[in-house]
């Protein structure tokens, strides 16, 4: 979605809002990549759980812990990377958007 906004509204433009959209596009791509790895690890975890529930001998039974830990790690990393790349903040002290400067990306409600 943000990549389309960048293509349509920001070609050859240095507007501040374009920088926000570009950051959101990059953050979304990084988030999707990390979540892909998290889903892949969750599928591995599910595979171990299925094998153990069917009473197959899983010689590496600790893999359930490894896959579950890596699922959490990649999911958490995706969130942290998204916050870092998009430069989002949880604050009600947001400056009004200026045309030539990059505005703040912050949440006015929430945690």
C-alpha positions as CSV (number, residue, x, y, z in Angstrom):
1,X,0.0,0.0,0.0
2,X,2.7,2.5,1.0
3,X,4.8,1.6,-2.0
4,X,1.9,2.6,-4.3
5,X,1.6,5.9,-2.4
6,X,5.3,6.5,-2.9
7,X,5.1,5.7,-6.7
8,X,2.0,7.8,-7.3
9,X,2.6,10.8,-5.1
10,X,6.3,11.1,-4.6
11,X,8.0,10.7,-8.0
12,X,10.8,13.3,-8.1
13,X,9.6,14.9,-4.9
14,X,11.3,15.8,-1.7
15,X,8.1,16.3,0.3
16,X,8.3,15.3,4.0
17,X,5.3,13.1,3.7
18,X,7.0,11.1,1.0
19,X,9.9,10.3,3.4
20,X,7.3,9.0,5.9
21,X,5.7,6.8,3.2
22,X,9.1,5.5,2.1
23,X,10.0,4.7,5.7
24,X,6.7,2.9,6.2
25,X,7.3,0.9,3.0
26,X,10.8,-0.1,4.1
27,X,9.5,-0.9,7.6
28,X,6.7,-3.0,6.1
29,X,9.1,-5.0,4.0
30,X,11.4,-5.7,6.9
31,X,8.4,-6.7,9.1
32,X,7.1,-9.1,6.4
33,X,10.5,-10.7,6.1
34,X,10.9,-11.3,9.8
35,X,7.3,-12.6,10.1
36,X,8.0,-15.0,7.2
37,X,10.8,-16.5,9.3
38,X,8.6,-16.5,12.4
39,X,5.9,-18.4,10.5
40,X,8.5,-20.9,9.1
41,X,9.7,-21.5,12.7
42,X,6.1,-21.9,13.9
43,X,5.5,-24.6,11.2
44,X,8.6,-26.4,12.4
45,X,7.3,-26.2,16.0
46,X,3.9,-27.5,14.8
47,X,5.7,-30.4,13.0
48,X,7.5,-31.4,16.2
49,X,4.2,-31.2,18.2
50,X,2.4,-33.4,15.7
51,X,5.2,-36.0,15.7
52,X,5.3,-36.1,19.5
53,X,1.5,-36.3,19.7
54,X,1.5,-39.3,17.4
55,X,4.1,-40.8,19.7
56,X,6.9,-40.9,17.1
57,X,10.3,-41.0,18.7
58,X,11.7,-37.6,18.2
59,X,15.3,-37.9,19.0
60,X,15.8,-34.2,19.1
61,X,12.7,-33.4,21.3
62,X,14.4,-30.1,22.4
63,X,13.6,-28.9,18.9
64,X,10.1,-27.9,20.1
65,X,11.8,-25.4,22.5
66,X,14.1,-24.2,19.8
67,X,11.4,-23.6,17.3
68,X,9.1,-22.0,19.8
69,X,11.9,-19.7,21.0
70,X,12.8,-18.8,17.4
71,X,9.2,-18.1,16.6
72,X,9.0,-15.6,19.5
73,X,12.4,-14.1,18.6
74,X,11.6,-13.4,15.0
75,X,8.1,-12.0,15.8
76,X,9.6,-9.7,18.5
77,X,12.5,-8.7,16.1
78,X,9.9,-7.9,13.4
79,X,8.2,-5.4,15.8
80,X,11.5,-3.8,16.9
81,X,12.8,-3.5,13.4
82,X,9.4,-1.9,12.2
83,X,9.6,0.6,15.1
84,X,13.2,1.4,14.3
85,X,12.8,1.8,10.5
86,X,9.5,3.7,10.6
87,X,10.7,5.8,13.5
88,X,7.3,5.5,15.1
89,X,6.8,6.7,18.6
90,X,4.0,6.3,21.3
91,X,3.6,10.0,22.1
92,X,0.9,12.6,22.0
93,X,3.6,15.3,21.3
94,X,3.4,15.2,17.5
95,X,4.4,18.1,15.4
96,X,2.0,19.1,12.7
97,X,3.0,17.9,9.3
98,X,5.1,20.3,7.3
99,X,5.2,20.0,3.6
100,X,9.0,20.2,3.2
101,X,10.0,18.4,6.4
102,X,9.4,14.9,7.6
103,X,6.6,14.8,10.1
104,X,6.4,12.7,13.1
105,X,4.8,9.2,13.0
106,X,3.3,8.7,16.4
107,X,0.3,7.1,18.1
108,X,-2.1,9.4,19.9
109,X,-3.9,6.6,21.7
110,X,-2.7,3.2,22.9
111,X,-0.2,1.9,25.4
